[in-house]
Amino acid sequence: MQIIDVDDVADCRYCSDVSKANGEDPIGSAPKVDHWILVEVPLPWPSTLFTESPLTKQITPIVKKLIFKRGIMVRPLAIAPDPEYSQPGHTRVIYYYRPAQQFAEYTKQEYVVPSDQTSPLVMALLNTLLNRTKEIDQFAPYQQDTTALREILVCTHTQVDLACGRYGTPIYRELRKTYGQPGQPLRVWQSVHFGGHRLAPTLVDLPTGQLWGHLEADVLPQLIHRSGDPHEMRRFYRGWTGASKFEQIAEREAWMQAGWDWFTYPRTTQITRKGLAGRKRWLYPVLRRVPIQPLQLWLDRWTSGASWVDVEVTYRAPQGSGCYQARVEENGEVMSAGKSAAKPNEKIKLTPMKQYRISQFKQAD
């Protein structure tokens, strides 16, 4: 790890300034998610929200059980109540889940429960949703018909990293003012940290599940309307949360080929081969055939340093089904910062980040 002087990079107190100045490509930085659980939690949010909040710390054991015992990737997020969206004395819970292996949108359920943050009713709803039990019918009176609404979540969680407050807050305000007024087809929320503060400002777009980073105000119309040349948005795309790191890199290239309609195509991604060395080279082909999901999650992390990866992206478009085949290869490193400096005169620490490129890409026969 290297340390640079503050004078070496303009305004390098913020990790996202260093990342952007050094040309870090954000692709592949989105988490893979099977279930999203969004819960209104009033501001302010401490950095220890998920370990100290009366509600969120109750969610953590359920999430860990789903991930480590069943291999289901769950991402809980707190969103700030909004004066125009929210109801005093009520808690909103928005739940998205992956409907199938091949999909374009997460399936949505939303509830507004009359309770406070410590209410057993809120916890009972969360427990029922995450465990997919039949008892969900008892919450029908609280369910909201918002499936047509798009939800935009912008990280403004300053207490986790200063860059998210410094750069996320203006983007949130612009989106909320321009596109998130009541009666419009989307809502814009302030969100807790969901990873990648060095890529701030960063947001989640649901139900389609794209993550964006290094955002600039002048590209927001393209992002919201999904219009214009996709290549102009390439450098802001963190990836699709229906796929893992290397798969996200291939999926971005498919988007470049197909255009904005790509986000409406049901699709799935699959790694077919990895360039590995040592014992990983012969263990990986064997272990990847074992149908135990927690093992596959571990295997994916264990082999994340592969020098190259072959990926297939299968999709279903109105004109017919198809498949792209891609090879993703290492493409050097850039120096980036894992977190912002907490104090104005504090030196920021740099760490190398691997970069990748598409070396082969074709439509399968």
N, C-alpha and C positions, 0 to 999 in steps of 0.2 A: 504494500500500500504506500502511495506517495502522498505528500502534503505540499500544496502549492501556496504561495504567498497570495494575499488578497489582491495585490497589484497585478498579478499575472492574468487574471480573468476579470473582465468588467463586471462589477456588481455581483461577485461570486459568493455572496453570503447565502444565496439561494441555490439549492442543488439543481433545480430545473434550469437555471441560467447556464450552469456548467454543462449539463447534458445537452442542451440545445446548441450552445456555442461549439461544442466538440462534435456535433453531427450524429449523436446517438439515434439510431433508428428505433422507434418505440414498438415495432411489430414483435409479436410473440410475448408481450409482457402482460397480456390479459389473463386472469385466472380462468380455468375451466370450471364451469358451474352447471350443476344439474338442477339445483333448487335455489331460488332467491327468496329471502324473507326480509321484508322492509317494515320497520316499525317506527311509528312516530315517538320520538324521545325529545323532550324540550331541551333547548340550549340553556347553559353552556355544556359542552361535552368535554370532559377531561380526557387525557391521553389513555387513561385506564378505564374507559367506559365499559368495556366488555368484561372486566373483572370486578368492578366495584358497583355498577348500577344495579339496583334491586331487581330489575327485570332482565337486563341483558346477561347478567351473570347466571341466571337460571337457564337461559337458552344455551349457553356454552356446553354443558354436559350432553345435551341432546345432539347438538351439532357434532361434537367429537365422536359420539357413538355411531352416528350415521356415516361419518367419514371413515373411521378406523375399523369398524366392524362390518359395515355393509358396502364401503367404497362409494358412497353417494356424496358428491361434492356439494356442500351447502354453503351459501354465502349470506350470513345475516348482516344487515345494515340498518343503522339508525338514520332516519330522516327528520328534519326539523319541522314541527307543526307550522303551517302557513296561515296567516290571518284570514285569507280568502278561501283556502281549501278546507281547513280543519274546523272541528267543532269542539268548543270548550267542554271539558269534562269527559271527553271521548278519546279513545286511542285508535288510530288507523293501522291496520295490518294489511300489507299487500304481499301476496304470495304468488310466485311464478315457478312453474316446474316444466322440465323438459318432457314433451308429450310423447316422443318417440326417438329412436336412434337418428332417423333422418327428419329434420324439421327446419322451419324458417323462423318460427316465433315460439316463445315460451307461452304456455297456457296460464292465464291469470285468474286469480280469485282475490277479491278485496272485501274487507270487513271493517266496519266502524263500530267499536264496542264501547258501551257507556261505562267507563271505569277509569281509574287512575293507573299509574305505572306499576303499582304494587298489587293490583287486583288479581285474585286467582282466576278471574274470567279471562283476562288477556293471556295468562300463562296457559290456561286450559286450551284456548284457541290455538296458540302456537304449537303446543304439544300435539294436538289433534292434526294440524296441518302437516307438520314435519313427519309424523309417523303414519300419515295417510290412513287414519282409522275411520270407521263408519259413523262415529259419533259426530262427524262434521255437520250432520243435518240439524243438530240442536242450535247451530249458529246461523241458520238460514235467515232469521229476522234481522240480523246485522249485516248481511251481505249486500254489497253495492254493485250496481250494473255499470261498471267502468271498463269493460273489456275493449271498448273502442278507443280508450284514451292511451296515448303514448306517454311514458314516464321518462323524464330526463333527470338524472341525478348528477350533480356537480359536487366534487369534493371541496369543502371549505374548512376542513378540520385542522385549524391552525395549531391546536395543542399537540397534534402528532408531528406536523412539520410546517414551518413558517411559509414555505412556498405555496402550500394549498390555500392558506388565507390570503397571501399577497396576490396570487394570480387566479385562484379559483373564485374568489368572491366577486371580482368585476365581471367575469364570464357568467357567473350565476345571475347577477343583477341584470345584465344585458339580455340574457335568455328569458328570464322571468318577466321583464318588462315588455319585450318584443313579442314573445311567442307563448307565454304562459298565463295570459289573462283568462279568467273564468269565461267559459263559452268556447274557448279554442280547443282544438283536438289533442292538446298535450298539456301536461303539468310539468313544472320545473321545481325541483327540490334541492335544498342543501343536504348534503350527505356526509356521514363520517368517512374516514379513510377506507379505501378499498384497494390499496396497493398502488405503488408507482408514483410516490410523491415527487421523485426526480423528473417526472414527466408532466408536472403541473403546468397549466390547468388541465385537469382530466375529468372525464365524465363517462357515465354509463347510459346507454340508450336502450330502453326496454319497450316492447317485448322482444325485439329482434336480437338484442344481446351484443351490440358492438361497444367497444371501449375506444375512446379517443384521448390523445394527449398532446402536449405542447401546443394547445389550441391558441388561436389568434382570433380577435373579434371579427375580422373581415371574412373569415371562412365560415362563420356560423350560419349564414343563409344557405350555403351549399350543404352543410351537415343536416340542417333541419329539413330542407326541401329535397335533399338527395338529388341534386341537379348539377349540371355543369360537367366538366371533364374530371372523372375520378382520379386521374393522375395528379391533379392539383391537391388532392386530399390524401395522397398516399403516405406522405411523411407525418401525418397526424394520427394514423390508424394504429391502435395498439393491438387489435385483433378481435376475433369473434369468440365469445365465451362458450360456444358449443364445441370448441376444439382445444387441443393442447398446444404447447409452444410451437413446435415445428409444423404442426398442421395449420396453425394460424398464418404462418409465413406463406405456405402454399395457397391457403384460402384467399389471402390478399391478392395474389397474382391472378386467381380466378376472377375476382372482382374487377381487376384491371381489364381482363379480357371481355367480360360479360356486361360491364357497366352497372349502374345503380339498381337495375332490376334484379341483380344477383341476390340482394338482401331479401327478396321475396321468394327465392327458390328453396324448397326443402332440400337439404343437403347433409351429407355426413362426410367425415374425414377418417382416414386410416393410414397409419404408418405400416409400411410393408417391409422395410429393411433399415438398418442403422449401421453406420461405419464406426465400429468399436475396436478396441485393442484389448489384449490380455484375456483374462477369464470372461470378461463381459462379452467378448466376441462370440464365444460358443455357448455361454449360459443364456444370453438374451433370446436366441431363436427357440430354445426349449421352454423357458419360463413364460414367454408371451403366449403360449398355447394353453396355459393353465387357466381355466375359467373361474378364477377367484378375483373379484374386483379389487379388494384391498391390496392383493399382491400386484396387480397390474398398475395400480397407482404408485406403489413403491418402486416397481420396475421402471416406470417412466421417469421418476426422479433419479434413480440410480444410473440411468443411461443418458441423462440430460446433457452430458458433455460430448456426445457423439460428434465426430468431425463432418459427417454427412448423413442425411436421412432421406429415404424415398417415401413419398406421400401420395396417396390417391384421394381425390376429392370427387365424390359422386353426387350428382344433383338431378333434380327433376324440374324442368322448365315447361312452360306451356307448349312449346314446339317439340318437346320430347326429352327423354333422359339422356344423360351423358356422364363422362368421367374425364377429369384431368389427371395427368400424372406429372409429378414434379420431383426434382432432386434439390434439396436444400443443403448448402455447403457453408462452412465457416468462411468468413470474409474479414479476417483481422479483428482488431480490437479498437475501442476508443476509451478514453479515460472519462469516467463519470463520477458523480458524487452520490453516495447513498443517502445522505440527509443534509439539510441546511445547517449552517452555523447558527447556534442558539444566540450568540452575542455579536454585535456589529464588528468587533475587532478579532473575532475568533477565526482561526485558520480552518479551511474546509478540507476534508480528507477525500482523496480520489482513489478510485479502484477501477481496474480494467473491466470492461464489459465486452463480451464477444458479440460480434456482428455476423450476420448471415446474408446470403444472397441466393437467388434461384439460378442454378446453373443449367438446368434442363426443365422444359415445360412443354407439354404437348397434350392434345386431345387424344384420348385412348381410342383405338379402333373398335 
